[in-house]
Amino acid sequence: MAEPFLTIIFKVIWQDLVENVAYDSTKQDWQVLRVIIDEIKNNKQVNQDLAVALEKCCYSSDKIIAEKCCEELIKNSTYTQYRGAKIYKPPENDVGIKKLENKIKLLEKELKRFGKQQFGKKLFAKQSSLNPSDLEDFLKQISQSSYEASETTKKNARSQLLEELQKDCDVNVYNAALRDEKNGLRKLMFQSFLIDIEPNEQLNRIFSARTYLIFKNIRN
């Protein structure tokens, strides 16, 4: 059975959290993850708030990248008008632009679900949530595995996320932009996630978001 998309996003965000600014050196990363699992088990609202933050950081970051790539392809193309529609040349650019435009529309639709979502307030009918059992499995993997196995787990999560996002939008410039180490998906998601959860006292406390923002100066 395919792993839930929310769990994949969580794993990728978690990797950046522990790699960018370490938690208290007297604790293991897996111990902090245990606290997070207990929190979302015992507090449905925290679980839903975390799910919203994860989805939003993924969709909004993906949208930024897709829009930039679409603009780049349009800039590097010529076009003709046919029955009110633009046909771009070369043909591969036309295909790429159309795929990216469709991708952007789908992402806009996903983001509209949240509207002016505020933590703790149910402003849309269907809210996602994380399955603690999935994170329990992740906890076992990182606490009991060798270093090599843990690294494989990390790579698999990143690959799964990218494959899911590229599924209906296999465009070379977009694929490269997603993987860009400096300005790609992981960096945008990490920044967006921290900024989004910082005002939420419970999530801020769990993830030490404010501390991360101060140390990394992300807001600037």
DAQUIQUI-V547761 format. One record per backbone hydrogen bond with DSSP energy under -1.0 kcal/mol. NH is the residue of the N-H (numbers start at 0). CO is the residue of the C=O. Records with the same first field share a line. If there is no record, write none. Layout:
NH->CO  CO
This chain:
7->3
8->4
9->5
10->6
11->7
12->8
13->9
14->10
15->11
16->12
17->13
18->14
19->15
20->16
26->23
31->27
32->28
33->29
34->30
35->31
36->32
37->33
38->34
39->35
40->36
41->37
42->38
46->42
47->43
48->44
49->45
50->46
51->47
52->48
53->49
54->50
55->51
56->52
57->53
58->54
59->55
60->56
61->57
62->58
63->59
64->60
65->61
66->62
67->63
68->64
69->65
70->66
71->67
72->68
73->69
74->70
75->71
76->73
77->88
79->86
81->84
84->81
86->79
88->77
92->89
93->89
94->90
95->91
96->92
97->93
98->94
99->95
100->96
101->97
102->98
103->99
104->100
105->101
106->102
107->103
108->104
109->105
110->106
111->107
113->110
116->113
120->117
122->120
133->130
134->130
135->131
136->132
137->133
138->134
139->135
140->136
141->137
142->138
143->139
144->140
149->145
150->146
151->147
152->148
153->149
154->150
155->151
156->152
157->153
158->154
159->155
160->156
161->157
162->158
163->159
164->160
165->161
168->165
170->168
174->170
175->171
176->172
177->173
178->174
183->179
184->177
187->183
188->184
189->185
190->186
191->187
192->188
193->189
194->190
195->191
196->192
197->193
199->196
203->199
204->200
205->201
206->202
207->203
211->207
212->208
213->209
214->210
215->211
216->212
219->216
